[in-house]
């Protein structure tokens, strides 16, 4: 979606070029290239300018981020949509289980992307940019970048493993020990484009911290919290469907680099849902 941002140059940044200044604020090389090609999208003190323009203390930079088109092959469909948080840069949705993230051959009209395309149908061009892709059967928080800059910032955080994730899971069997850390590299399972398996030779680093929080005495189920969704590869095959809920996410968000934590707690016993949004540790919204 379109976004307009305004920055004031400080004395510490007065020797930088405009592209260096913006790069420090998360602008990717791709986004800077777009600004180079269209001077009208970068104004310095109200004047269209090149990205290599030297800056001075007190200069005002106005950047117009413009979406040229909407997502291809994502038809808008009116579907149930639970929005936990939204501002000009990101949207956090509580995705239900059995809803895929993206349209596919067999799920062309029932994905989260379809629902958001409908939600933004009257808001100009919208590109679906999902930061954390959940499995179809995994419910919980999904962070959507609403423009190219927030997408670049969140993508960089994902590469640096700077996004925290916490999952609530139901498993059958006995969790022993009750807490710990699993370090087991994962790779794609041979013959599948979806399944993953532990592969110590070719797998990518994967670390999962887990903690048992509740044991149901009368039924053979155990409840556990997992940081990371990698444990999906084990245990859940014994259930008729996996029971994994992405209940918390933490990101650096905003131009001041605030720590924002989104928390969605499901209490299965009475169906109560609690949603908390925290910035720098202070609660700003609860429901």
VENZI-V518618 format. One line per field, one symbol per residue. ss: DSSP state (~ for helix, > for strand, _ for the rest). phi: phi as a letter, one per 40 degrees, with the letter a starting at -180 (. if undefined). A space follows every 50 residues. Layout:
ss: ???
phi: ???
This chain:
ss: __>>>>>>__~~~___>~~~~~~_____~~~~~~~~~_~~~>>>__>>__ ___>_____>>>>>>_________________>>>>___>>>>>>_____ ___>__>____~~~~~~~~_________>>_______>>>>>>>>__~~~ ~~~~~~~~~____>>>>>>>>>______>>>>>__>>>_______>>>__ ___>__>>>>>>>>>_____>>>>>>>__~~~~__~~~____>>>>>>>> >>>____>>>>>>>>>>____>>>>>>>>__>>>>>_
phi: .cabbbbbccccbcccccccccccbgcccccccccccacccbbbfgbdbc ccccbbdgcbbbbbcbccacdcfbccbcbdbbbcaaacbbbbbccccgbc cbcadcbcbbccccccccdbcbbgcbbcbccbcccdccchcbcbccaccc ccccccccccfcccbbbbbbbbhbcbccaibbbacbaccdgbcbcbacac cbccdabbcbacbabcccbcbbbabbchbccdcbgcccccacbbbcbaab bcbgccgccbbbbbbbbccbgcbbbbbbbfgbcbaaa
